[in-house]
Amino acid sequence: MTQFDVDNFIQSHDPTAAKKIIKGAISTFDNIAISFSGAEDVVLIDMAVKAKKTSTFFL
C-alpha cells in the first residue's frame, strides 16, 4: 500500500459528493472495506457496489 495523504484527499474531493468520494477511495486503494452500524448506512454499500461492480464483497 502506498502512503495516503488524508488532507490532500479531503481537499481534492467535494465533501458533499459521497459518490465521488467512494469512487476516489476505490481507485486509490487495492483493498477497501466498508462497515455499517445501522440501516441508514446500507446506502454506502450500495454506492460502493455501483461504483465498482467487479468488486467482491464479503459480508
Steps between C-alpha positions, in 0.01 A plus 500: 500500500620849423509789744160672515468876557162550669516880488571500126220250439251713694606820321473340157149360552169673557399386850133502401554269204500154661506318166815684392668428834417129482624477141816685597563267793440190287741624235761598761516177698546140384285367785227693674240412759178671597333441831164615618306511824147563388251494219585852384859394432400227254489769232883515519525136400256553215700798378827306520356207306375733230835682492691180437276220382791258468580515872447199724338579831517271799220540749 
